[in-house]
Amino acid sequence: MEEYPNPSSCSGEYVPLPVNRTKEDAIRLYDRISVIYDYLALSEVKYLERGVKLLNLQDGDMVLEIGGYGTHATFNS
């Protein structure tokens, strides 16, 4: 098995990890789980809320959300 550098190393170097599925396989997987995605993502809510709190946002502040939460509901409240 090929070894890859630890992605959490302090070198600052980005090391992509291998992908062991086709794009079509990924699409099928996400199509299957999309109907229950919000339920699955509930475990992330406390971390999202904590992250938003740490930003200490004030009225008029703007945030660019990259990647998002799937439903893009992170900053709607």
Contact map, one row per residue, 1 for C-alpha under 8 A:
11100000000000000000000000000000000000000000000000000000000000000000000000000
11110000000000000000000000000000000000000000000000000000000000000000000000000
11111000000000000000000000000000000000000000000000000000000000000000000000000
01111100000000101000000000000000000000000000000000000000000000000000000000000
00111110100000100000000000000000000000000000000000000000000000000000000000000
00011111100000000000000000000000000000000000000000000000000000000000000000000
00001111100011110000000000000000000000000000000000000000000000000000000000000
00000111110000000000000000000000000000000000000000000000000000000000000000000
00001111111100000000000000000000000000000000000000000000000000000000000000000
00000001111110000000000000000000000000000000000000000000000000000000000000000
00000000111110000000000000000000000000000000000000000000000000000000000000000
00000000111111000000000000000000000000000000000000000000000000000000000000000
00000010011111100000000000000000000000000000000000000000000000000000000000000
00000010000111110000000000000000000000000000000000000000000000000000000000000
00011010000011111000000000000000000000000000000000000000000000000000000000000
00000010000001111100000000000000000000000000000000000000000000000000000000000
00010000000000111110000000000000000000000000000000000000000000000000000000000
00000000000000011111000000000000000000000000000000000000000000000000000000000
00000000000000001111110000000000000000000000000000000000000000000000000000000
00000000000000000111110000000000000000000000000000000000000000000000000000000
00000000000000000011111011000000000000000000000000000000000000000000000000000
00000000000000000011111111000000000000000000000000000000000000000000000000000
00000000000000000000111111100000000000000000000000000000000000000000000000000
00000000000000000000011111110000000000000000000000000000000000000000000000000
00000000000000000000111111111000000000000000000000000000000000000000000000000
00000000000000000000111111111100000000000000000000000000000000000000000000000
00000000000000000000001111111110000000000000000000000000000000000000000000000
00000000000000000000000111111111000000000000000000000000000000000000000000000
00000000000000000000000011111111100000000000000000000000000000000000000000000
00000000000000000000000001111111110000000000000000000000000000000000000000000
00000000000000000000000000111111111000000000000000000000000000000000000000000
00000000000000000000000000011111111000000000000000000000000000000000000000000
00000000000000000000000000001111111110000000000000000000000000000000000000000
00000000000000000000000000000111111110000000000000000000000000000000000000000
00000000000000000000000000000011111111000000000000000000000000000000000000000
00000000000000000000000000000000111111110000000000000000000000000000000000000
00000000000000000000000000000000111111111000000000000000000000000000000000000
00000000000000000000000000000000001111111100000000000000000000000000001000000
00000000000000000000000000000000000111111100000000000000000000000000000000000
00000000000000000000000000000000000111111110000000000000000000000000000000000
00000000000000000000000000000000000011111111100000000000000000000000000000000
00000000000000000000000000000000000001111111100000000000000000000000000000000
00000000000000000000000000000000000000011111110000000000000000000000000000000
00000000000000000000000000000000000000001111111100000000000000000000000000000
00000000000000000000000000000000000000001111111110000000000000000000000000000
00000000000000000000000000000000000000000011111111000000000000000000000000000
00000000000000000000000000000000000000000001111111100000000000000000000000000
00000000000000000000000000000000000000000001111111110000000000000000000001000
00000000000000000000000000000000000000000000111111111000000000000000000001000
00000000000000000000000000000000000000000000011111111100000000000000000000000
00000000000000000000000000000000000000000000001111111110000000000000000000000
00000000000000000000000000000000000000000000000111111111100000000000000000100
00000000000000000000000000000000000000000000000011111111100000000000000000000
00000000000000000000000000000000000000000000000001111111000000000000000000000
00000000000000000000000000000000000000000000000000111111100000000000000000000
00000000000000000000000000000000000000000000000000011111110000000000000000000
00000000000000000000000000000000000000000000000000011011111010000000000000000
00000000000000000000000000000000000000000000000000000001111110000000000000000
00000000000000000000000000000000000000000000000000000000111110000000000000000
00000000000000000000000000000000000000000000000000000000011111000000000000000
00000000000000000000000000000000000000000000000000000000111111100000000000000
00000000000000000000000000000000000000000000000000000000000111110000000000000
00000000000000000000000000000000000000000000000000000000000011111000000000000
00000000000000000000000000000000000000000000000000000000000001111100000000000
00000000000000000000000000000000000000000000000000000000000000111111000000000
00000000000000000000000000000000000000000000000000000000000000011111000000000
00000000000000000000000000000000000000000000000000000000000000001111110000000
00000000000000000000000000000000000000000000000000000000000000001111111101000
00000000000000000000000000000000000000000000000000000000000000000011111111000
00000000000000000000000000000000000000000000000000000000000000000011111110000
00000000000000000000000000000000000001000000000000000000000000000001111111000
00000000000000000000000000000000000000000000000000000000000000000001111111110
00000000000000000000000000000000000000000000000000000000000000000000111111111
00000000000000000000000000000000000000000000000110000000000000000001101111111
00000000000000000000000000000000000000000000000000010000000000000000000111111
00000000000000000000000000000000000000000000000000000000000000000000000111111
00000000000000000000000000000000000000000000000000000000000000000000000011111
